[in-house]
Amino acid sequence: MLTVNGIDVFYGDLQVLWDVSFEVKEKEIVVLVGANGAGKSTTIKTISSLIAPRRGTILFDGTRIDPLPPNRIITHGIVHVPEGRRLFPEMTVEENLIMGSLYGESKKKRYQTMEHVYVLFPRLKERRRQVAGTLSGGEQQMLAVGRGLMSLPRLMMFDEPSLGLAPLLVQDVFNLVKRINDEGVTVLLVEQNVRQTLGLCNRAYVLENGRIVLQGTGAELLENEQVKEAFLGI
């Protein structure tokens, strides 16, 4: 489904990704693991065309997408739920959801999809007229995910979805990711909670200083001594 081939990415003159290659197969959950600054978020931003690679290619269903602008990436069925949620704080919950359905089929099915989002997140339906900036952190994360679902994604990329949430809400986030995947949406996940993400995913890639240094199934990496020492404190 998604194939990243040897991308080099720079911020100005500073190179942050070196020859990064990986793939995400249809209906998988794939995780990018790494310390802060390893290049995980940069990788997702590059797939979303928020950053252009200097070298390499990105293919989706065999079609090259890295030259496309971000709005065209969405029309291919790729959705990015960014770190920090990035809502429109002065707009209502419902207005934020509508902003996720501006193109093509998602626009035609807007209100049908919105009802599905409200089934997933009854709290959002209760607060649909409330300004997004006044929601709790957990509610804002629900809204960010709901807005992403409004685009009818085939591939949904989550960047640190549990960041800043109370511990009691973190498991809810992972349950939600699993439920979305069970409904047929492919998932690429960046998340600080390494133990839970490796327990959830089909496959994972470990980024270190902008390079992929390990890959395997979640179960394999949970037993890897390097991963245990670097991320699990074992």
BELDA-V775216 format. One record per backbone hydrogen bond with DSSP energy under -1.0 kcal/mol. CO is the residue of the C=O (numbers start at 1). NH is the residue of the N-H. If there is no record, write none. Layout:
# BELDA-V775216
co=<CO;CO>
nh=<NH;NH>
This chain:
# BELDA-V775216
co=<1;2;3;4;5;7;8;8;9;9;11;14;17;20;22;24;25;28;29;29;30;31;33;35;38;39;40;41;42;43;44;45;45;46;55;57;58;59;60;63;65;69;69;70;73;74;77;77;79;81;82;84;88;89;91;92;93;94;95;97;98;103;103;104;105;107;109;110;111;112;113;114;115;116;117;121;121;122;123;125;127;128;130;131;132;136;137;138;139;140;141;142;143;144;145;146;148;149;154;155;156;157;158;160;162;166;169;170;171;172;173;174;175;176;177;178;179;180;181;186;187;188;189;190;192;193;194;195;197;203;204;205;206;206;208;210;211;214;216;217;218;224;225;226;227;227;228>
nh=<61;24;59;22;57;20;54;55;16;17;14;11;9;7;4;2;28;187;202;203;189;205;207;38;210;43;44;45;46;47;48;50;51;49;8;5;65;3;63;60;68;72;73;74;78;77;154;155;157;159;85;86;91;133;132;96;97;98;99;100;101;106;107;108;109;110;113;114;115;116;117;118;119;120;121;124;125;126;127;128;130;94;93;134;135;140;141;142;143;144;145;146;147;148;149;150;151;152;186;79;188;81;190;163;165;169;173;174;175;176;177;178;179;180;181;182;183;185;184;156;30;158;32;160;194;197;198;199;201;31;216;33;213;214;211;18;208;206;204;221;222;228;229;230;231;232;234>
